[in-house]
């Protein structure tokens, strides 16, 4: 019996390791997490967009240098501060073979703009969308809005007839308790189309032969496989079961640099990792008590002072990134050098004094929640941070969760403290994190505001930033808004996430700072 079981296991391993027979040029991508939904409007997530961006396209897109360029729209013009006209590209087909029309664009933008849409943070200024000519669509806004083009770079276009046929006219996301046809099926216009999907196992794409753009890649087939464990993911790459992995374990970087059979691409992600506090006075931490210690600015400053970011980036991140004191990367509109100044120097004794001043001479108890399968070395980061806070008397219960479970908790906004990252993509504008993460929660704003921050002065600035068309005045408003966050210590910026993309020799898979996987720019061995 044991011999029979071993034979079955060996056969299964051989099947996994064998090259794909369906295509001569395939690429097997191992990622640390699963895509939560195939609905491109189902969740506002860079992680989902990394895969779905190969299936769906938008009116505007980012080129290889992350500059905005025409996508499914060939041009656009500003008819008035609150009205944009887009000329829709002709000759584009959906994956089911039907032609894309302006009506599909209208239906898609309306779908992404419905009340309580997961994409409301980037579509909230859209008042109406209408077809204005045989090949044009007008987007009517609620007022002047300087980043419409930036926002539309992330809003996918779907087939109206397909949505109607499958009762998919509204966005759906299983993590929010909604399900539908678009969660597991797709019909985009992109360079690859969906062939099959087995949740938590494999999602298979194939090259779309009728893609409208010039084909620079030679990939016939993409196999996406979630592999949460770092060691397993790396072993699969080294043994030839996978062709490219994301992320690559940082502790293996030097080994992979020396391996002649591996290509290691190193870059800095636009994503800034940060800790968020639940600052709501009505919140009670897991340690109990009659007040929320995290609602006190002095406590948040003390926790910032107790964290040795130099030590974290040196040990946990293997020196592959540096501490940051800004919530946005330097490439993002709204960044200025003043944001790079250290918020509070590492000073555990000073942190203890601040805690005592705030009424917590013996510290307090709380819970830190972290997603263990989404960000690079997140588990180690959170454990190291908990140990540092323990040295100043803060007793941290660490809760490491898989991303799907973590997001369910995140949406309750009932966490004491949490780890998150924000890349401001595809907008590449600081308004993104201000509007999504820091603004008071409403139908249009604060969809990712898990810390319950609510500040009238900041909200006023966010409203002004949303409509200010003068670049110089708008930059000044962005600077003022980020200064408010810094002064209140609502978050602890940590570092820009290091990006290591490892692939087998012969594969060319470019890495992009926005975290997208653009397989239409990749090459497999001939």
C-alpha positions as CSV (number, residue, x, y, z in Angstrom):
1,X,0.0,0.0,0.0
2,X,2.8,2.4,0.9
3,X,4.5,1.7,-2.5
4,X,1.2,2.4,-4.3
5,X,0.8,5.7,-2.5
6,X,4.3,6.7,-3.3
7,X,3.7,5.9,-7.0
8,X,0.6,8.2,-7.0
9,X,2.6,11.0,-5.4
10,X,5.5,10.6,-7.8
11,X,3.1,10.6,-10.8
12,X,1.4,13.8,-9.4
13,X,4.8,15.5,-9.0
14,X,5.8,14.5,-12.6
15,X,2.6,15.9,-13.9
16,X,3.2,19.3,-12.1
17,X,6.8,19.4,-13.3
18,X,6.1,18.5,-16.9
19,X,6.0,21.3,-19.5
20,X,2.6,22.4,-20.6
21,X,1.6,20.5,-23.7
22,X,-1.1,22.9,-24.9
23,X,1.4,25.6,-25.9
24,X,4.9,25.8,-27.2
25,X,5.7,29.1,-25.4
26,X,4.1,29.3,-22.0
27,X,4.9,31.1,-18.8
28,X,4.0,29.7,-15.4
29,X,3.7,32.5,-12.8
30,X,3.8,31.8,-9.1
31,X,2.5,34.5,-6.9
32,X,2.2,34.7,-3.1
33,X,-1.6,35.3,-3.2
34,X,-4.8,34.6,-5.1
35,X,-6.8,37.1,-7.1
36,X,-9.9,37.7,-5.0
37,X,-12.3,38.2,-8.0
38,X,-12.1,38.3,-11.8
39,X,-14.5,41.2,-11.9
40,X,-12.4,44.2,-12.8
41,X,-14.7,46.5,-10.9
42,X,-15.1,44.2,-8.0
43,X,-12.3,45.5,-5.8
44,X,-9.9,48.5,-6.0
45,X,-6.7,46.4,-5.7
46,X,-3.2,46.5,-7.3
47,X,-2.8,42.8,-6.6
48,X,-5.9,41.9,-8.6
49,X,-5.0,44.4,-11.4
50,X,-1.6,42.6,-11.8
51,X,-3.4,39.7,-13.4
52,X,-6.6,41.3,-14.7
53,X,-4.6,44.0,-16.6
54,X,-3.7,41.3,-19.1
55,X,-7.4,40.5,-19.8
56,X,-9.1,43.9,-19.5
57,X,-8.2,47.3,-20.8
58,X,-9.1,50.9,-20.2
59,X,-9.6,54.1,-22.2
60,X,-6.2,55.3,-21.0
61,X,-3.2,53.2,-20.0
62,X,0.3,53.4,-18.7
63,X,3.2,52.7,-21.1
64,X,6.4,50.8,-20.2
65,X,7.7,54.0,-18.6
66,X,4.5,54.6,-16.6
67,X,3.4,57.5,-18.7
68,X,-0.2,57.9,-19.7
69,X,-1.0,57.0,-23.3
70,X,-4.1,56.2,-25.4
71,X,-5.6,52.8,-24.8
72,X,-9.2,52.0,-26.0
73,X,-9.5,55.8,-26.6
74,X,-7.3,57.2,-29.4
75,X,-7.6,60.7,-28.1
76,X,-9.5,63.0,-25.7
77,X,-10.3,66.6,-25.4
78,X,-11.6,68.9,-22.6
79,X,-14.8,70.5,-23.9
80,X,-15.3,72.3,-20.5
81,X,-13.8,71.9,-17.1
82,X,-16.6,69.4,-16.3
83,X,-16.9,67.7,-19.7
84,X,-14.4,65.4,-21.5
85,X,-14.9,63.8,-24.9
86,X,-13.1,60.5,-25.8
87,X,-12.7,59.2,-29.3
88,X,-13.2,55.4,-29.1
89,X,-10.7,53.2,-30.9
90,X,-12.2,51.3,-33.9
91,X,-11.5,47.7,-34.8
92,X,-11.3,46.5,-31.2
93,X,-12.8,43.1,-30.4
94,X,-13.9,41.5,-27.2
95,X,-12.7,38.0,-26.4
96,X,-16.0,36.6,-27.5
97,X,-15.4,38.0,-31.0
98,X,-17.9,40.9,-30.8
99,X,-16.8,44.4,-31.7
100,X,-16.3,47.0,-29.0
101,X,-18.5,50.1,-29.4
102,X,-19.0,53.4,-27.6
103,X,-22.1,51.9,-26.0
104,X,-19.8,49.4,-24.2
105,X,-17.7,52.2,-22.9
106,X,-20.8,54.0,-21.6
107,X,-22.1,50.9,-19.9
108,X,-18.8,50.1,-18.3
109,X,-18.2,53.6,-16.9
110,X,-21.7,53.6,-15.6
111,X,-21.2,50.2,-14.0
112,X,-18.0,51.4,-12.2
113,X,-19.8,54.6,-11.0
114,X,-22.9,53.1,-9.4
115,X,-23.5,54.0,-5.7
116,X,-21.4,52.0,-3.3
117,X,-19.2,50.8,-6.2
118,X,-15.8,49.4,-5.1
119,X,-14.5,51.9,-7.6
120,X,-16.4,54.9,-6.3
121,X,-13.2,56.5,-5.1
122,X,-12.1,57.0,-8.7
123,X,-15.5,57.4,-10.3
124,X,-17.3,59.6,-7.7
125,X,-16.9,62.7,-9.9
126,X,-18.6,61.2,-12.9
127,X,-22.1,62.6,-13.1
128,X,-23.1,61.0,-16.4
129,X,-21.6,59.2,-19.4
130,X,-23.3,59.4,-22.8
131,X,-22.5,58.6,-26.4
132,X,-22.1,61.8,-28.2
133,X,-21.3,60.6,-31.7
134,X,-20.7,57.5,-33.8
135,X,-17.3,57.0,-32.2
136,X,-17.2,59.4,-29.3
137,X,-18.2,59.3,-25.6
138,X,-18.6,62.2,-23.3
139,X,-17.9,62.0,-19.6
140,X,-19.8,64.7,-17.6
141,X,-18.4,65.5,-14.2
142,X,-19.9,67.0,-11.1
143,X,-17.3,69.8,-11.4
144,X,-13.7,70.5,-12.4
145,X,-11.6,67.4,-11.7
146,X,-7.9,67.4,-12.7
147,X,-7.2,63.7,-12.4
148,X,-9.9,62.2,-14.5
149,X,-7.4,60.8,-17.0
150,X,-5.4,59.3,-14.2
151,X,-8.4,57.6,-12.7
152,X,-9.7,56.2,-16.0
153,X,-6.4,54.4,-16.5
154,X,-7.7,51.9,-14.0
155,X,-11.3,51.5,-15.1
156,X,-11.8,48.5,-17.3
157,X,-14.2,48.3,-20.3
158,X,-16.6,45.4,-20.6
159,X,-19.1,44.3,-23.2
160,X,-22.6,45.7,-22.5
161,X,-24.3,42.7,-24.3
162,X,-22.2,40.2,-22.2
163,X,-23.1,42.0,-19.0
164,X,-26.8,42.0,-19.9
165,X,-26.7,38.4,-21.0
166,X,-25.2,37.2,-17.7
167,X,-26.9,39.6,-15.3
168,X,-23.5,41.2,-14.6
169,X,-24.5,44.9,-14.8
170,X,-23.3,45.6,-11.3
171,X,-19.9,45.1,-9.7
172,X,-19.5,42.0,-7.6
173,X,-16.9,40.9,-5.1
174,X,-17.2,37.7,-3.0
175,X,-15.2,39.3,-0.2
176,X,-18.1,41.9,0.2
177,X,-20.7,39.1,0.2
178,X,-21.7,39.5,-3.5
179,X,-21.3,36.9,-6.2
180,X,-22.0,36.8,-9.8
181,X,-21.0,35.6,-13.3
182,X,-18.2,38.2,-13.6
183,X,-16.5,36.9,-10.5
184,X,-15.2,33.8,-12.3
185,X,-15.7,34.7,-16.0
186,X,-14.3,37.4,-18.2
187,X,-14.7,39.1,-21.5
188,X,-12.2,41.8,-22.1
189,X,-10.3,43.2,-25.0
190,X,-6.8,42.7,-23.7
191,X,-3.8,40.7,-25.1
192,X,-4.8,37.5,-23.1
193,X,-8.2,35.8,-22.6
194,X,-9.3,33.5,-19.8
195,X,-9.3,29.8,-20.5
196,X,-10.0,28.3,-17.1
197,X,-9.9,29.1,-13.4
198,X,-9.7,26.9,-10.4
199,X,-9.7,29.0,-7.2
200,X,-6.5,28.6,-5.1
201,X,-5.0,26.4,-7.8
202,X,-4.5,27.7,-11.3
203,X,-5.9,30.4,-13.6
204,X,-5.0,29.9,-17.3
205,X,-4.9,32.6,-19.9
206,X,-4.1,32.3,-23.6
207,X,-3.0,34.9,-26.1
208,X,-5.9,36.6,-27.9
209,X,-5.2,36.4,-31.6
210,X,-7.5,39.4,-32.5
211,X,-5.9,41.8,-30.0
212,X,-5.9,45.3,-31.6
213,X,-2.4,46.3,-30.6
214,X,0.9,45.2,-32.1
215,X,2.0,41.9,-30.6
216,X,5.5,42.4,-29.1
217,X,5.4,39.3,-26.9
218,X,5.7,35.6,-27.9
219,X,3.7,34.1,-25.1
220,X,0.9,31.7,-26.1
221,X,-0.2,30.7,-22.6
222,X,0.0,32.2,-19.0
223,X,-0.6,29.9,-16.0
224,X,-1.1,31.9,-12.8
225,X,-0.6,29.8,-9.6
226,X,-1.0,31.1,-6.1
227,X,1.8,29.7,-3.9
228,X,1.7,31.5,-0.5
229,X,4.8,29.8,1.0
230,X,8.1,31.6,0.1
231,X,10.2,28.4,0.2
232,X,7.8,26.4,-1.8
233,X,7.5,29.1,-4.5
234,X,11.3,29.4,-4.8
235,X,11.8,25.7,-4.9
236,X,9.2,25.4,-7.7
237,X,11.2,28.1,-9.7
238,X,14.6,26.4,-9.1
239,X,13.2,23.0,-10.1
240,X,11.5,24.3,-13.3
241,X,7.9,23.9,-12.1
242,X,7.5,27.7,-12.3
243,X,9.0,30.2,-14.8
244,X,8.6,33.4,-12.8
245,X,7.8,34.2,-9.2
246,X,6.5,37.2,-7.3
247,X,7.6,38.2,-4.8
248,X,11.0,36.6,-4.5
249,X,12.1,35.8,-1.0
250,X,14.6,38.6,0.0
251,X,16.8,36.2,2.0
252,X,17.6,34.4,-1.2
253,X,18.5,37.4,-3.3
254,X,22.3,37.0,-3.2
255,X,22.0,33.3,-4.0
256,X,19.8,34.0,-7.0
257,X,22.1,36.7,-8.2
258,X,24.9,34.1,-8.5
259,X,22.7,31.4,-10.1
260,X,23.4,31.3,-13.9
261,X,20.0,29.7,-14.5
262,X,18.1,32.6,-12.9
263,X,17.4,36.2,-14.0
264,X,16.8,38.5,-11.0
265,X,15.2,41.9,-11.7
266,X,15.5,44.3,-8.8
267,X,13.4,47.5,-8.5
268,X,11.6,49.7,-6.0
269,X,7.8,49.4,-5.9
270,X,5.8,52.6,-5.7
271,X,4.0,51.0,-2.8
272,X,4.8,52.6,0.6
273,X,4.1,50.2,3.5
274,X,2.6,51.7,6.6
275,X,1.0,50.9,9.9
276,X,-2.4,52.4,10.5
277,X,-3.9,53.2,13.9
278,X,-7.6,53.0,14.8
279,X,-7.9,56.5,16.2
280,X,-11.7,56.5,16.9
281,X,-12.2,57.5,20.5
282,X,-15.2,55.1,20.8
283,X,-13.0,52.2,19.8
284,X,-11.7,49.9,22.5
285,X,-8.6,47.9,22.0
286,X,-8.4,44.2,22.6
287,X,-6.7,44.9,25.9
288,X,-9.9,46.5,27.3
289,X,-10.0,49.7,29.3
290,X,-12.3,52.7,29.4
291,X,-10.7,54.6,26.5
292,X,-8.8,54.0,23.3
293,X,-5.1,54.7,23.9
294,X,-4.5,54.9,20.1
295,X,-6.8,58.0,19.9
296,X,-4.1,59.9,21.8
297,X,-1.6,61.6,19.5
298,X,1.1,61.1,22.1
299,X,0.7,57.4,22.1
300,X,0.9,57.2,18.3
301,X,4.1,59.3,18.4
302,X,5.5,57.1,21.2
303,X,4.9,54.0,19.1
304,X,6.6,55.7,16.1
305,X,9.6,56.5,18.3
306,X,9.8,52.9,19.6
307,X,10.1,51.5,16.1
308,X,13.7,51.1,14.8
309,X,13.1,51.5,11.1
310,X,16.8,51.3,10.2
311,X,17.0,48.0,12.0
312,X,13.8,46.7,10.3
313,X,15.0,47.6,6.8
314,X,18.5,46.2,7.5
315,X,17.4,42.9,9.0
316,X,13.8,42.1,7.9
317,X,14.2,43.7,4.5
318,X,17.8,42.6,4.0
319,X,18.9,46.1,3.2
320,X,17.0,46.1,-0.1
321,X,15.1,49.2,0.8
322,X,15.4,52.2,3.1
323,X,13.1,53.8,5.7
324,X,10.7,56.3,4.4
325,X,8.9,59.0,6.4
326,X,6.5,60.0,3.6
327,X,3.3,58.2,2.7
328,X,3.9,58.5,-1.1
329,X,6.9,57.7,-3.3
330,X,9.0,60.5,-4.7
331,X,7.6,59.8,-8.2
332,X,4.1,60.5,-7.1
333,X,2.5,64.0,-7.7
334,X,2.3,65.7,-4.4
335,X,5.6,64.6,-3.0
336,X,8.1,67.1,-1.7
337,X,11.4,66.9,0.1
338,X,9.9,68.1,3.4
339,X,8.0,64.8,3.6
340,X,11.3,62.9,3.7
341,X,12.3,64.5,7.1
342,X,12.2,61.9,9.9
343,X,8.9,62.2,11.8
344,X,10.4,61.1,15.2
345,X,13.8,59.7,15.8
346,X,14.2,56.2,17.3
347,X,14.1,56.8,21.1
348,X,12.6,54.0,23.3
349,X,13.2,56.0,26.5
350,X,11.5,59.0,25.0
351,X,8.7,56.8,23.9
352,X,8.2,55.6,27.5
353,X,8.1,59.1,28.8
354,X,5.4,60.1,26.2
355,X,3.4,57.0,27.2
356,X,3.6,58.0,30.8
357,X,2.5,61.5,30.0
358,X,-0.5,60.2,28.1
359,X,-1.5,58.1,31.2
360,X,0.0,54.8,30.3
361,X,3.2,54.5,32.4
362,X,2.8,50.7,32.4
363,X,1.8,50.5,28.7
364,X,-1.3,48.8,27.5
365,X,-2.5,45.8,25.5
366,X,-3.6,45.8,21.8
367,X,-3.7,43.6,18.7
368,X,-1.7,44.1,15.5
369,X,-3.2,42.4,12.4
370,X,-1.1,41.7,9.3
371,X,-1.7,39.9,6.0
372,X,0.9,37.2,5.7
373,X,0.5,36.3,2.0
374,X,0.3,39.7,0.3
375,X,3.3,41.9,1.2
376,X,7.0,41.1,1.2
377,X,8.1,39.6,4.6
378,X,5.0,41.0,6.3
379,X,5.0,38.2,8.9
380,X,8.5,38.9,10.0
381,X,8.0,42.7,9.9
382,X,5.0,42.5,12.2
383,X,6.6,40.1,14.7
384,X,9.7,42.3,14.8
385,X,7.6,45.4,15.4
386,X,5.6,43.8,18.2
387,X,8.9,42.9,19.9
388,X,10.1,46.5,19.7
389,X,6.8,47.9,21.1
390,X,7.0,45.3,23.9
391,X,10.3,46.9,25.1
392,X,8.4,50.2,25.9
393,X,5.6,48.4,27.7
394,X,3.0,47.9,24.9
395,X,1.8,44.3,25.0
396,X,1.0,43.4,21.4
397,X,-1.0,40.3,20.4
398,X,0.0,39.6,16.8
399,X,-2.6,38.2,14.4
400,X,-1.3,37.0,11.0
401,X,-4.1,36.3,8.5
402,X,-4.4,35.2,4.9
403,X,-5.3,38.1,2.8
404,X,-9.0,37.2,2.1
405,X,-9.6,36.8,5.9
406,X,-7.6,39.9,6.6
407,X,-9.7,42.0,4.2
408,X,-12.9,40.9,5.9
409,X,-11.5,42.2,9.2
410,X,-10.1,45.3,7.5
411,X,-13.6,46.2,6.1
412,X,-15.1,46.1,9.6
413,X,-12.8,49.0,10.6
414,X,-12.6,47.3,14.0
415,X,-8.8,46.5,14.1
416,X,-6.6,48.1,16.7
417,X,-3.7,48.5,14.4
418,X,-3.0,47.1,11.0
419,X,-0.4,46.8,8.2
420,X,-1.2,48.0,4.7
421,X,0.6,49.3,1.6
422,X,-0.5,52.0,-0.9
423,X,1.0,52.6,-4.3
424,X,-1.3,55.4,-5.6
425,X,-1.7,53.5,-8.9
426,X,-2.8,53.9,-11.6
427,X,-3.4,57.6,-10.7
428,X,0.3,58.3,-9.7
429,X,-1.1,61.2,-7.7
430,X,-1.1,61.8,-3.9
431,X,-4.8,62.5,-4.1
432,X,-5.3,58.8,-4.2
433,X,-4.2,58.0,-0.7
434,X,-5.7,61.2,0.7
435,X,-9.1,60.4,-0.8
436,X,-9.2,56.7,-0.3
437,X,-7.3,56.2,3.0
438,X,-7.4,59.4,5.1
439,X,-10.6,61.3,4.2
440,X,-13.6,60.7,6.3
441,X,-15.6,57.7,5.2
442,X,-18.5,58.5,2.9
443,X,-20.0,57.1,-0.3
444,X,-17.3,58.8,-2.4
445,X,-14.3,58.9,0.0
446,X,-12.5,56.9,2.6
447,X,-13.2,53.5,1.1
448,X,-9.9,52.2,2.6
449,X,-10.1,54.3,5.8
450,X,-9.7,51.5,8.3
451,X,-8.3,53.8,10.9
452,X,-11.4,55.9,11.2
453,X,-9.5,59.1,10.7
454,X,-11.9,62.1,10.4
455,X,-10.6,65.6,10.4
456,X,-12.6,68.5,9.0
457,X,-9.5,70.5,7.9
458,X,-8.1,67.5,6.0
459,X,-11.5,66.8,4.4
460,X,-11.7,70.4,3.2
461,X,-8.3,70.2,1.7
462,X,-9.2,66.9,-0.1
463,X,-12.3,68.6,-1.5
464,X,-10.2,71.5,-2.8
465,X,-7.5,69.2,-4.2
466,X,-10.2,67.2,-6.1
467,X,-11.2,70.3,-8.1
468,X,-8.2,72.6,-8.2
469,X,-7.0,72.8,-11.8
470,X,-4.0,75.0,-11.3
471,X,-0.9,72.7,-10.8
472,X,1.0,75.0,-8.5
473,X,-1.9,75.7,-6.2
474,X,-2.9,72.0,-6.3
475,X,0.6,71.0,-5.3
476,X,0.5,73.4,-2.4
477,X,-2.8,71.9,-1.2
478,X,-1.3,68.4,-1.4
479,X,1.6,69.5,0.7
480,X,-0.6,71.0,3.3
481,X,-2.8,67.9,3.5
482,X,0.2,65.6,4.0
483,X,1.5,67.9,6.7
484,X,-1.7,67.5,8.7
485,X,-1.3,63.7,8.6
486,X,2.4,64.0,9.7
487,X,1.5,66.3,12.6
488,X,-1.2,63.9,13.9
489,X,0.9,60.7,13.5
490,X,-2.2,58.9,12.1
491,X,0.2,56.4,10.4
492,X,3.7,55.1,10.6
493,X,5.3,55.1,7.1
494,X,7.8,52.3,6.9
495,X,9.5,51.8,3.6
496,X,8.9,51.4,-0.1
497,X,8.4,47.7,-0.7
498,X,11.4,46.1,-2.4
499,X,10.6,44.4,-5.7
500,X,12.5,41.3,-6.7
501,X,11.2,39.4,-9.8
502,X,13.0,36.1,-10.4
503,X,12.6,34.1,-13.7
504,X,14.3,31.2,-15.3
505,X,17.0,31.8,-17.8
506,X,15.7,32.6,-21.2
507,X,12.5,34.4,-20.0
508,X,12.3,38.1,-20.2
509,X,9.7,39.4,-17.7
510,X,10.0,43.2,-17.0
511,X,9.3,44.5,-13.5
512,X,7.3,47.7,-13.1
513,X,7.1,50.0,-10.1
514,X,3.3,49.9,-10.2
515,X,3.3,46.2,-9.4
516,X,1.6,45.2,-12.7
517,X,2.6,42.1,-14.7
518,X,2.5,43.1,-18.3
519,X,2.9,39.8,-20.1
520,X,2.3,41.5,-23.5
521,X,5.8,42.9,-23.0
522,X,7.4,39.6,-21.9
523,X,9.2,37.0,-23.9
524,X,9.6,33.2,-23.5
525,X,12.5,31.2,-24.9
526,X,12.1,30.5,-28.6
